Amino acid sequence: MTTIHIKNKCFLLLIIAAISFAGCRKFLDTNENPNLANNASVELLLPAVQAAIGHALGNPLQIHGGIWAQFWTQNPTSSQYRSLDQYSVTTTAFDRPWRMLYSDALQDIQEILKLTAGKEASNQYTAIAYILKAYAFQLATDAFGDVPVAQAATPNITNPAYNPQQQVYDSILNWVDRALTLIDIDAEVTPGTDDLIFQGDMHQWLRFANTFKLRALLRLSEVAPQRAAAGIQTLNNAEFLEDDAQIEYSAVGGNQNPLFSEMLGLSRVQNLVASETVAKYMTQNKDPRADVFFTRYVATGIDSIIGIRQGSFRTNTRRFSLPSAAVGANARNDQSANAPVKLMSAAESYFLQAEAVVRGWLTTGQTALTLFREGIHASFESYNVPAAEAYIAASPAAQWPGGTEAQIRAIIIQKWLAMTGNQSFEAWTEWRRTGYPDFFTVSAATALGDERMPARLLYPSSEVTRNVNFPGIKQIYEPVWWDVD
């Protein structure tokens, strides 16, 4: 799998420190970026953008997604994330991811586009900037719904107007298409080690752009299927990711995985434990990945992966497994520092293709069944698990059913399993889109009642209190535009 190690430890330490510092200070307006130097170069801005996206995706969004996608739940012996388990969050909880995306990532992206405008030699930086802009806006709109786009990340506009989510997706797809026209896999001038994801490999960025476009279009499958189908058909026989697109971290010099870094800041308190939902499903299906994503609970007569029900933190049980260091979520294991943040994975790529083929919207030269199995193989290979063929042969979860809807269900559940603790926000988002897995349980400590579950992040308090164009409070159970039953 393609992974890019952080080469310039000192430089990345400065970026991460700046992001962390800004996260602890008083929150600024959407368009104010305390990290943006007056004369920054694209070589400095690009890794800053990627680090900011990695931090948002790998810390606050990973935690929310991990709990609401029922990979993790609150440890009964601690209390940090009880509000998430209760679905009882407040607007102040979301200032940080909003700022990371808008004030850090998106404003720096705008600066890159400004610096490279009209410079043909910089086309590959421009292309990457457009892809990252589309990616950051998809994170923002999938999390919050309607968000500022047209007036976002513009320093002289301190109260940006909001755009409907449908328009946000129009922009996302336009930016990806613009990037695709600029990518030249044989370009002489490309980024190098300043590209933390692919180290300037434009062939990989081409694959990433195609795969991301497929993801964005499939997000519209329930709300605008005709548009999704037409857009996906433009990707017939395109090249898609075959490697994980991720940022790697290390234990050296403060470059830890963002989630583990927070755990260190919380004095290594282990707040997250395995959810019964995923632990039970993996155990029933004899899934060897369970031992990769979780530690075993070992006691007299017990040696297994054990989860507890969502929201059961009021119980006195001490029988549960912990998330593993492989996903950066084990406070007691320093190897958590090395866990990557995955922007997109090879497994996701294959599962996206499989779904599009099942729906009759994509031609790849491979059957949906082949792509489904390739997705399972890619997930196993990403974590060096050798038993994919045995799992495919024997596990009920890996069998290929008849009928379009049953096949989509099988694909999404396998995608969910592959994303356990490593693409948590995307797993939760896909559950919102498709309703799969269809065996989630409502938190035992829910504050919502009526079988409601979280369907969005709340708008941050910084917008509620300071943006005069703020469109109004939304409830956590209100679905976003593309989330239709």
LUMTORFI-297259 format. One line per 3 residues: their letters; for each residue x, y, z of N, C-alpha, C. Coordinates in steps of 0.1 Angstrom, whole numbers, m for minus. Last residue first. Example, Ala and Ser with C-alpha at 12.3 -4.5 7.8 and 13.67 -1.06 7.14 Angstrom:
% LUMTORFI-297259
SA) 128:m22:71:137:m11:71:129:0:79  132:m57:78:123:m45:78:132:m33:78
//
This chain:
% LUMTORFI-297259
DVD) m348:88:35:m352:74:38:m359:68:25  m319:108:28:m333:106:27:m337:91:29  m295:128:28:m299:117:37:m314:116:37
WWV) m288:151:14:m287:138:7:m292:126:15  m292:171:35:m300:171:22:m300:157:15  m293:157:68:m288:166:58:m295:163:45
PEY) m318:153:94:m309:148:83:m304:159:74  m317:160:128:m322:164:115:m313:160:104  m306:154:152:m313:143:145:m319:147:132
IQK) m296:178:162:m287:168:158:m293:156:151  m312:207:147:m311:196:157:m303:185:153  m300:239:139:m304:226:135:m303:216:147
IGP) m305:274:140:m301:262:147:m307:250:140  m296:295:111:m305:290:122:m301:277:127  m278:306:93:m292:303:89:m301:298:99
FNV) m258:335:97:m261:321:102:m275:318:99  m251:360:91:m258:353:81:m260:338:84  m236:369:112:m250:375:111:m258:368:100
NRT) m217:351:132:m220:352:118:m235:357:117  m216:347:160:m209:358:154:m212:360:139  m230:326:172:m229:338:179:m223:350:171
VES) m229:305:153:m242:309:159:m241:323:165  m201:303:148:m211:307:138:m224:312:144  m192:294:173:m186:306:166:m194:311:155
SPY) m206:271:178:m210:283:185:m204:296:179  m212:252:148:m204:256:159:m209:269:165  m240:231:141:m232:243:137:m225:248:150
LLR) m237:196:149:m243:209:151:m234:220:146  m236:170:125:m230:177:136:m237:190:137  m263:145:120:m254:156:116:m246:161:128
APM) m277:125:132:m277:126:117:m269:137:112  m280:104:160:m274:115:153:m274:114:138  m314:90:163:m300:89:164:m293:101:157
RED) m345:81:180:m337:90:172:m322:88:174  m363:67:195:m354:60:186:m346:68:177  m374:85:214:m381:82:201:m372:75:191
GLA) m345:102:228:m357:94:228:m363:91:214  m322:117:233:m332:121:223:m345:114:224  m303:109:250:m311:120:255:m321:125:245
TAA) m294:75:256:m298:85:247:m306:97:254  m281:54:268:m281:66:276:m287:78:267  m280:34:250:m287:31:263:m289:44:271
SVT) m284:43:217:m276:44:229:m285:42:241  m298:20:194:m298:33:200:m291:33:214  m278:m1:173:m287:1:184:m287:15:190
FFD) m277:m13:139:m273:m4:149:m283:m3:161  m283:m28:117:m284:m35:131:m278:m26:142  m278:m22:92:m292:m20:96:m294:m27:110
PYG) m249:m3:82:m255:m15:87:m269:m12:93  m273:13:61:m265:1:64:m252:4:71  m285:36:53:m292:29:63:m285:16:67
TRR) m272:52:34:m278:40:30:m287:33:40  m264:77:47:m268:76:33:m277:64:30  m256:69:73:m267:79:71:m272:79:57
WET) m235:51:66:m247:46:73:m259:56:72  m218:70:55:m224:60:46:m236:53:53  m211:84:79:m217:91:68:m224:81:58
WAE) m198:64:93:m210:70:98:m218:77:87  m176:61:76:m185:49:79:m198:54:84  m164:86:77:m170:81:64:m179:69:66
FSQ) m155:86:103:m165:96:99:m172:91:86  m137:64:104:m149:63:112:m160:74:107  m116:49:93:m123:59:85:m137:60:91
NGT) m107:35:115:m97:42:107:m103:51:97  m126:21:130:m117:29:137:m107:37:129  m134:2:103:m134:2:118:m123:10:124
MAL) m136:0:76:m134:13:81:m133:14:97  m143:m26:71:m130:m22:67:m126:m9:73  m170:m25:80:m160:m33:87:m146:m29:84
WKQ) m181:m8:60:m181:m4:74:m171:m12:82  m178:m24:38:m171:m11:38:m170:m7:53  m195:m45:44:m181:m48:43:m172:m35:44
III) m219:m30:43:m215:m36:56:m200:m40:56  m219:m23:16:m218:m12:27:m214:m18:40  m222:m48:4:m211:m40:1:m208:m29:12
ARI) m246:m58:14:m234:m65:17:m222:m57:15  m264:m38:4:m262:m40:18:m249:m47:21  m261:m43:m24:m257:m30:m18:m255:m31:m3
QAE) m272:m68:m24:m258:m67:m28:m253:m54:m22  m299:m63:m17:m291:m71:m9:m276:m70:m11  m306:m47:m39:m305:m41:m26:m297:m49:m16
TGG) m303:m66:m62:m296:m53:m61:m295:m48:m47  m299:m101:m58:m307:m89:m58:m299:m76:m55  m281:m125:m38:m289:m121:m50:m297:m109:m48
PWQ) m249:m120:m21:m263:m124:m22:m269:m121:m36  m219:m133:m13:m225:m124:m23:m240:m128:m25  m204:m133:20:m211:m140:9:m218:m130:0
AAP) m193:m123:42:m186:m121:29:m192:m128:17  m208:m129:64:m208:m115:60:m201:m113:46  m203:m156:68:m216:m152:62:m216:m138:57
SAA) m171:m169:58:m179:m159:67:m192:m156:60  m158:m186:40:m166:m192:52:m175:m182:59  m144:m173:19:m151:m187:17:m161:m190:28
IYA) m135:m150:31:m144:m149:19:m151:m162:17  m117:m162:49:m128:m154:54:m139:m153:43  m98:m173:32:m106:m182:41:m118:m175:46
EAA) m89:m150:19:m95:m160:12:m104:m170:20  m77:m136:41:m88:m130:33:m96:m141:26  m56:m139:60:m67:m149:59:m79:m144:51
PVN) m35:m122:68:m33:m131:57:m45:m139:53  m32:m88:73:m40:m99:78:m40:m109:66  m21:m62:69:m12:m75:69:m19:m86:75
YSE) m37:m41:66:m33:m44:80:m25:m57:81  m42:m41:39:m38:m29:46:m33:m31:60  m52:m67:34:m38:m64:31:m33:m51:38
FSA) m79:m64:42:m70:m74:49:m55:m70:47  m87:m45:23:m88:m42:38:m79:m51:46  m83:m59:m1:m75:m47:2:m76:m43:17
HIG) m101:m81:2:m87:m83:1:m79:m70:5  m125:m66:1:m122:m73:13:m107:m76:13  m123:m55:m25:m124:m46:m14:m120:m53:m1
ERF) m123:m78:m40:m111:m70:m40:m111:m61:m28  m150:m86:m36:m140:m94:m30:m126:m87:m30  m162:m65:m51:m166:m67:m36:m154:m75:m30
LTL) m152:m70:m76:m148:m57:m69:m151:m58:m54  m165:m94:m82:m150:m93:m81:m145:m81:m74  m191:m86:m81:m186:m96:m71:m171:m95:m70
ATQ) m193:m68:m102:m195:m63:m89:m189:m73:m78  m166:m75:m126:m180:m76:m121:m181:m70:m107  m148:m52:m146:m148:m62:m136:m163:m63:m131
GTT) m149:m32:m164:m143:m44:m169:m143:m55:m159  m164:m10:m155:m150:m11:m151:m142:m22:m158  m190:11:m156:m184:0:m163:m169:0:m160
LWG) m218:21:m137:m204:22:m139:m199:9:m147  m245:18:m130:m240:32:m134:m226:32:m138  m257:m4:m119:m257:m2:m134:m252:11:m139
RVV) m255:m9:m93:m266:0:m97:m267:2:m112  m232:m25:m94:m244:m31:m90:m256:m22:m94  m213:m4:m99:m216:m15:m109:m229:m22:m106
AEA) m214:10:m76:m218:17:m88:m220:7:m99  m205:m9:m57:m218:m4:m56:m223:2:m69  m178:m13:m67:m188:m24:m67:m202:m19:m66
QLF) m167:12:m63:m168:7:m77:m179:m4:m77  m167:13:m35:m175:23:m43:m177:18:m57  m150:m9:m30:m165:m10:m26:m173:1:m33
YSE) m126:0:m40:m132:m11:m46:m147:m12:m42  m122:23:m22:m123:24:m37:m130:13:m44  m121:11:3:m132:20:0:m133:21:m15
AAS) m96:m2:0:m108:m10:2:m121:m1:m2  m79:19:m3:m81:10:m14:m93:2:m13  m92:49:12:m85:36:13:m88:28:0
MLK) m87:83:20:m94:73:13:m86:60:13  m73:92:42:m83:101:35:m92:93:27  m64:79:73:m67:76:59:m77:85:53
VPA) m37:84:92:m50:90:90:m53:87:75  m18:57:108:m20:67:98:m35:73:99  m2:54:140:m13:50:131:m16:61:121
NAS) 19:60:157:22:57:143:10:54:134  8:62:182:14:74:176:16:72:161  3:36:191:m8:44:186:m3:57:178
QDN) 25:28:203:25:25:189:13:32:183  21:31:230:28:42:223:28:40:208  m8:24:246:2:18:237:8:29:229
RAN) m28:34:260:m18:27:268:m6:22:259  m47:45:244:m39:54:251:m27:48:258  m55:36:213:m51:30:225:m42:38:233
AGV) m60:46:187:m69:49:198:m67:41:211  m48:41:163:m44:52:170:m52:55:183  m52:17:151:m61:28:147:m58:41:156
AAS) m33:1:162:m33:2:147:m42:13:143  m37:m1:189:m28:9:184:m28:11:169  m73:m8:192:m59:m11:192:m50:1:188
PLS) m98:m3:218:m93:m1:204:m78:m3:204  m103:m30:242:m99:m16:238:m96:m15:223  m131:m49:254:m118:m48:247:m116:m33:244
FRR) m143:m57:287:m144:m51:274:m131:m50:267  m155:m58:317:m152:m68:307:m154:m62:293  m164:m44:337:m150:m41:334:m145:m51:323
TNT) m195:m28:345:m187:m39:339:m173:m34:336  m213:m12:357:m200:m15:365:m191:m25:358  m229:13:337:m227:0:343:m214:m2:350
RFS) m228:37:324:m233:37:338:m232:23:345  m222:33:298:m211:37:306:m215:38:321  m236:25:276:m238:17:288:m227:21:298
GQR) m236:36:250:m242:44:261:m244:36:274  m237:6:232:m236:21:232:m243:27:244  m225:m23:250:m236:m15:242:m233:m1:243
IGI) m192:m34:246:m203:m31:254:m213:m22:246  m173:m62:234:m177:m49:233:m189:m47:243  m145:m83:232:m158:m81:239:m161:m66:238
ISD) m127:m109:219:m130:m95:216:m144:m92:222  m112:m131:243:m120:m128:232:m121:m113:230  m110:m152:266:m100:m147:257:m107:m143:244
IGT) m117:m166:298:m121:m157:287:m109:m152:279  m108:m181:319:m118:m187:311:m123:m178:299  m97:m152:335:m99:m167:337:m111:m172:328
AVY) m91:m130:307:m93:m133:321:m95:m148:323  m87:m106:283:m82:m119:287:m84:m120:302  m98:m92:254:m101:m92:269:m97:m106:274
RTF) m77:m80:229:m85:m91:235:m87:m88:250  m80:m50:211:m72:m59:219:m82:m69:225  m89:m43:176:m92:m43:191:m82:m52:198
FVD) m81:m45:150:m87:m32:154:m90:m31:169  m70:m71:149:m62:m59:144:m68:m46:150  m90:m88:157:m77:m88:165:m67:m77:160
ARP) m108:m84:137:m111:m80:150:m99:m79:159  m100:m96:114:m96:m82:115:m99:m76:129  m111:m121:113:m97:m119:119:m93:m105:120
DKN) m143:m129:120:m135:m119:112:m122:m117:119  m165:m145:125:m152:m150:125:m142:m142:117  m190:m135:127:m186:m138:114:m171:m142:113
QTM) m192:m131:154:m202:m140:148:m197:m144:134  m172:m111:157:m171:m124:163:m180:m134:157  m183:m89:143:m170:m95:138:m168:m109:144
YKA) m206:m85:158:m207:m88:144:m194:m95:139  m195:m78:183:m204:m89:182:m205:m94:167  m181:m55:176:m174:m66:182:m182:m79:181
VTE) m200:m37:167:m190:m42:158:m183:m54:163  m217:m35:191:m222:m37:177:m212:m43:168  m202:m30:213:m208:m43:212:m213:m46:197
SAV) m173:m11:209:m187:m12:208:m192:m26:206  m144:m9:229:m151:m15:218:m166:m14:220  m137:24:243:m137:9:244:m145:4:232
LNQ) m121:54:253:m128:46:242:m126:31:244  m105:66:272:m119:69:272:m128:60:262  m79:62:291:m85:54:280:m101:56:280
VRS) m57:88:297:m69:82:301:m76:74:289  m33:102:291:m34:88:288:m47:81:293  m38:128:296:m30:120:306:m32:106:304
LGL) m48:141:275:m57:138:285:m51:128:295  m27:143:258:m31:155:264:m41:153:276  m27:117:248:m16:121:256:m19:134:264
MES) m51:119:233:m51:110:245:m39:114:254  m42:136:213:m52:141:223:m52:132:235  m25:119:200:m20:131:206:m29:137:216
FLP) m42:100:191:m34:96:202:m28:108:208  m54:116:171:m62:110:181:m53:107:193  m32:122:153:m39:132:160:m48:128:172
NQN) 0:105:157:m14:104:152:m23:114:160  27:128:164:19:116:167:6:117:159  50:144:163:43:141:151:33:129:152
GGV) 67:150:184:54:156:184:46:153:172  92:137:179:91:151:178:77:157:177  80:105:169:92:114:170:87:129:169
ASY) 62:87:164:63:91:178:74:101:180  43:96:134:54:89:141:54:94:156  22:91:105:27:99:117:38:91:124
EIQ) 10:95:72:16:87:82:22:97:93  m20:99:54:m8:106:60:m3:97:72  m32:82:25:m31:84:39:m19:93:43
ADD) m47:61:5:m43:75:5:m43:80:19  m39:28:m3:m44:37:6:m39:51:5  m44:18:m38:m35:20:m26:m42:29:m16
ELF) m58:21:m59:m55:7:m56:m46:7:m43  m82:43:m72:m72:40:m62:m70:25:m60  m89:40:m108:m92:43:m94:m81:39:m84
EAN) m93:51:m140:m84:45:m131:m87:50:m117  m123:44:m159:m113:53:m153:m104:45:m144  m144:30:m171:m130:26:m174:m119:36:m169
NLT) m165:57:m166:m164:44:m171:m149:41:m176  m171:82:m156:m159:75:m151:m157:61:m156  m194:91:m166:m182:97:m172:m169:91:m166
QIG) m212:77:m150:m209:72:m164:m197:78:m170  m214:94:m129:m206:82:m127:m203:76:m141  m233:113:m139:m219:117:m135:m210:105:m134
AAA) m256:98:m142:m250:104:m154:m235:108:m151  m261:89:m116:m258:79:m126:m251:86:m138  m265:113:m102:m254:104:m98:m251:95:m109
RQP) m288:122:m115:m276:130:m117:m264:121:m113  m306:102:m108:m303:104:m122:m290:112:m124  m306:104:m79:m300:92:m86:m297:94:m101
AVE) m306:122:m56:m306:126:m70:m300:115:m78  m309:109:m32:m316:121:m34:m316:126:m48  m294:85:m33:m308:85:m28:m316:97:m31
SLR) m269:92:m43:m277:80:m49:m291:80:m45  m250:110:m37:m263:115:m42:m273:104:m46  m228:97:m32:m235:103:m20:m249:108:m24
LLA) m218:91:m56:m226:80:m49:m233:86:m37  m204:114:m61:m216:111:m69:m225:101:m62  m183:111:m42:m192:123:m41:m205:120:m49
RLK) m170:87:m51:m176:88:m38:m186:100:m37  m162:96:m77:m171:85:m75:m178:85:m62  m144:115:m69:m155:119:m77:m166:108:m76
FTN) m125:99:m56:m132:109:m48:m145:113:m56  m116:85:m78:m122:78:m68:m130:87:m59  m104:106:m94:m115:97:m99:m123:90:m88
AFR) m85:115:m75:m95:124:m80:m107:116:m86  m68:92:m72:m75:98:m60:m87:106:m65  m58:90:m98:m66:79:m92:m75:84:m81
LWQ) m43:114:m98:m54:111:m108:m63:100:m103  m26:109:m77:m35:120:m75:m47:118:m86  m10:89:m89:m18:86:m77:m29:97:m75
HMD) 1:104:m108:m7:93:m112:m16:89:m101  17:122:m94:4:127:m100:m4:116:m106  33:122:m66:30:112:m76:17:115:m82
GQF) 40:139:m45:40:144:m58:38:134:m69  35:123:m22:49:128:m25:50:132:m40  10:117:m13:15:109:m24:29:114:m29
ILD) 8:131:12:0:120:9:6:111:m2  24:153:16:24:143:26:17:131:22  43:171:m3:31:164:m5:31:152:4
DTG) 69:178:1:59:187:7:45:181:5  85:161:m13:82:157:1:72:166:7  71:175:m41:80:164:m36:75:160:m22
PTV) 50:185:m69:55:186:m55:64:174:m52  65:189:m102:55:184:m93:59:186:m78  74:194:m134:74:201:m121:62:196:m113
EAD) 69:177:m155:82:178:m150:83:185:m137  42:153:m158:47:167:m156:61:167:m151  29:130:m164:43:131:m168:49:145:m166
IDI) 4:133:m155:12:123:m148:26:123:m152  m13:161:m150:m4:156:m160:6:146:m153  m43:177:m143:m33:167:m139:m26:161:m151
LTL) m62:194:m152:m49:199:m150:m38:188:m147  m86:181:m154:m81:187:m166:m67:192:m165  m90:174:m127:m87:164:m137:m82:169:m150
ARD) m97:199:m116:m84:193:m113:m80:182:m123  m122:202:m126:m112:212:m130:m98:206:m127  m135:181:m113:m134:181:m128:m123:191:m133
VWN) m134:191:m87:m127:178:m91:m125:177:m106  m149:214:m89:m135:215:m86:m127:202:m89  m174:203:m95:m168:212:m105:m153:213:m102
LIS) m180:189:m72:m178:182:m85:m171:190:m95  m182:210:m54:m173:200:m52:m170:192:m65  m204:225:m65:m190:231:m65:m180:220:m63
DYV) m225:207:m61:m222:212:m74:m208:217:m75  m224:206:m33:m220:194:m41:m217:198:m56  m234:231:m28:m220:228:m23:m215:216:m31
QQQ) m259:230:m38:m250:238:m44:m236:235:m40  m270:212:m18:m270:208:m32:m260:217:m40  m268:227:5:m259:216:3:m259:211:m11
PNY) m269:263:0:m275:250:2:m266:238:m2  m245:284:16:m250:279:4:m257:265:7  m244:314:36:m244:299:35:m250:295:22
APN) m221:342:37:m234:336:35:m233:321:33  m197:352:61:m200:346:48:m215:340:48  m186:376:75:m199:370:78:m204:363:65
TIN) m162:386:67:m162:380:80:m175:374:84  m143:391:40:m157:387:43:m158:380:56  m117:394:35:m124:406:38:m139:403:40
PTA) m107:367:32:m103:375:44:m112:387:46  m125:339:25:m122:352:19:m119:362:30  m136:315:32:m121:316:32:m117:329:24
AQA) m167:318:14:m158:312:24:m144:315:22  m185:326:m4:m179:337:4:m170:331:14  m193:301:m15:m190:312:m24:m182:323:m17
VPV) m198:286:11:m189:282:0:m184:295:m8  m210:278:42:m205:288:33:m196:283:23  m234:250:42:m222:257:47:m218:268:38
DGF) m258:226:50:m255:239:43:m244:246:50  m242:201:68:m253:204:59:m249:216:50  m221:192:85:m230:202:89:m242:205:80
ADT) m208:169:73:m209:171:87:m220:180:91  m209:173:46:m214:161:51:m216:161:66  m196:198:45:m210:198:42:m217:184:47
ALQ) m170:192:53:m177:202:60:m192:200:58  m161:171:36:m162:169:50:m171:179:57  m164:187:12:m172:175:14:m173:171:29
FAY) m144:205:16:m158:210:16:m167:198:17  m121:189:15:m124:196:27:m139:201:27  m123:180:m12:m123:171:m1:m127:178:12
AKL) m121:204:m27:m133:195:m28:m134:186:m16  m95:211:m19:m106:220:m16:m120:212:m17  m81:189:m29:m81:191:m14:m93:201:m10
IYA) m84:195:m56:m89:182:m51:m90:183:m35  m72:220:m58:m86:219:m61:m92:205:m56  m46:213:m51:m53:223:m43:m68:221:m46
IAT) m38:197:m72:m39:191:m59:m48:200:m50  m39:216:m93:m47:204:m93:m49:198:m80  m18:234:m84:m32:238:m86:m42:227:m86
YQN) 4:217:m86:0:222:m73:m15:227:m73  3:213:m113:1:202:m105:m2:206:m90  8:239:m124:m5:233:m126:m7:221:m117
SAE) 30:255:m124:25:252:m111:11:244:m112  35:262:m150:45:253:m143:40:248:m130  15:280:m155:14:267:m161:23:257:m154
KGA) 0:303:m138:14:298:m139:13:283:m143  m25:312:m132:m19:316:m145:m5:311:m147  m21:308:m98:m30:313:m108:m22:317:m120
TLK) m7:302:m75:m4:294:m87:m12:299:m99  m16:319:m55:m1:319:m59:2:312:m72  m43:312:m54:m39:325:m57:m24:326:m62
LIE) m41:286:m45:m47:288:m58:m44:303:m63  m29:290:m20:m22:282:m30:m28:285:m44  m50:304:m8:m37:311:m10:m29:303:m20
QID) m70:284:m7:m72:296:m15:m59:304:m18  m57:267:12:m59:263:m2:m62:275:m11  m58:283:35:m45:280:29:m46:275:14
QLA) m85:282:39:m79:295:36:m65:293:30  m89:255:43:m95:261:32:m89:275:29  m74:248:68:m72:242:55:m77:250:43
DSY) m81:270:88:m67:264:86:m67:259:71  m107:279:87:m96:289:90:m82:283:87  m121:254:79:m122:267:73:m110:276:75
LMR) m111:231:93:m115:230:79:m115:244:72  m107:241:119:m96:233:112:m99:233:97  m132:252:125:m120:260:123:m109:253:116
WPR) m147:228:127:m151:239:117:m139:248:115  m135:214:148:m134:209:134:m138:219:124  m140:234:169:m127:230:165:m126:224:151
DFA) m167:238:174:m159:249:169:m146:245:163  m182:218:184:m179:217:170:m171:229:165  m190:221:210:m182:209:207:m177:209:193
TTT) m207:242:212:m193:245:214:m184:233:211  m232:231:208:m226:238:197:m211:240:199  m233:199:225:m236:213:224:m228:220:212
VSY) m249:166:226:m238:175:224:m242:190:223  m261:141:233:m264:153:240:m253:163:239  m259:114:228:m264:123:217:m268:136:223
QDL) m245:99:246:m259:103:250:m266:111:238  m220:98:235:m228:85:237:m242:88:240  m213:124:237:m215:119:224:m223:106:225
SRY) m211:127:265:m221:135:258:m224:129:244  m190:110:271:m203:106:275:m214:114:268  m163:113:267:m172:113:256:m186:109:259
QSS) m149:113:293:m147:124:283:m157:125:272  m150:95:315:m162:103:311:m161:113:300  m144:62:328:m140:75:325:m152:83:319
TPN) m152:36:330:m144:41:340:m139:55:338  m167:29:307:m174:31:320:m166:37:331  m159:45:277:m154:36:288:m161:39:301
QTW) m182:49:251:m175:55:263:m171:44:273  m174:31:221:m183:37:230:m175:42:242  m169:23:186:m164:26:199:m176:31:208
FQA) m184:18:164:m171:11:165:m166:12:180  m207:32:157:m207:21:166:m195:12:165  m207:56:145:m207:44:136:m206:31:144
WIG) m205:72:168:m218:71:161:m219:61:150  m178:68:175:m189:65:184:m202:63:177  m164:75:151:m162:62:158:m173:58:168
GHI) m173:101:146:m177:90:137:m175:76:143  m162:114:168:m176:114:166:m181:103:157  m134:107:162:m141:104:175:m156:104:174
QLP) m129:117:137:m127:103:140:m135:99:152  m134:144:140:m143:136:132:m142:121:134  m113:151:158:m127:153:162:m136:144:153
NGL) m90:134:143:m93:136:157:m108:139:160  m87:130:116:m82:120:125:m84:122:139  m98:152:104:m103:139:100:m99:129:111
AHG) m83:173:115:m97:173:116:m103:159:114  m57:164:107:m60:166:121:m75:166:123  m58:163:79:m55:151:87:m59:152:101
IAA) m63:191:74:m73:181:71:m71:168:78  m38:200:84:m50:205:90:m62:195:87  m20:187:67:m19:184:81:m32:189:88
QVA) m27:198:42:m28:184:44:m28:180:59  m20:225:47:m33:221:43:m36:206:47  8:222:51:m1:228:61:m15:224:59
PLL) 17:212:27:17:203:38:9:209:50  11:237:11:5:224:8:6:214:20  26:258:22:12:258:23:6:244:21
LEV) 53:254:14:49:254:28:34:253:30  51:255:m13:58:243:m7:55:243:8  40:279:m18:31:268:m20:37:255:m14
SAN) 50:302:8:51:296:m5:42:284:m6  39:332:24:41:317:24:42:312:10  39:358:34:45:355:21:48:340:21
NAL) 24:359:58:21:369:47:27:365:34  11:327:69:22:337:68:19:347:56  m14:316:87:m11:319:73:m1:330:73
NPN) m24:309:112:m12:302:108:m7:307:94  m48:322:118:m36:326:125:m23:320:120  m72:332:96:m62:320:98:m50:325:105
ENT) m105:339:93:m92:344:99:m84:331:102  m130:332:85:m120:336:75:m107:341:80  m146:328:107:m144:317:98:m132:320:89
DLF) m131:343:136:m140:343:125:m136:332:115  m117:323:162:m117:334:153:m128:333:144  m117:313:196:m120:310:182:m122:323:174
KRC) m89:315:217:m102:320:214:m105:318:199  m69:285:215:m71:299:217:m85:303:214  m66:259:208:m67:262:222:m70:277:225
GAF) m62:258:181:m74:251:186:m76:254:201  m38:270:178:m50:278:173:m62:271:179  m22:250:188:m22:263:195:m35:270:191
SIA) m26:230:168:m30:228:182:m31:240:190  m15:243:146:m29:239:146:m34:237:160  12:246:155:3:258:151:m11:255:151
AII) 20:220:158:19:229:169:11:241:167  18:211:131:9:206:141:8:214:154  39:228:121:25:229:115:15:223:126
LLL) 61:220:135:57:234:136:42:235:131  63:194:128:60:197:142:55:211:143  69:196:101:56:191:105:53:194:119
FCK) 96:206:104:85:214:98:71:210:101  108:185:117:108:198:123:97:206:117  105:163:98:100:163:112:98:176:118
NKI) 100:158:68:106:169:75:99:171:89  86:134:61:101:135:60:107:147:68  63:112:68:66:126:70:81:127:71
HIT) 57:87:43:62:91:56:65:106:57  31:76:26:41:86:25:45:90:39  21:46:11:21:55:22:33:64:22
TM) 5:23:m8:12:35:m9:11:43:4  8:m12:0:0:0:0:9:12:0
//
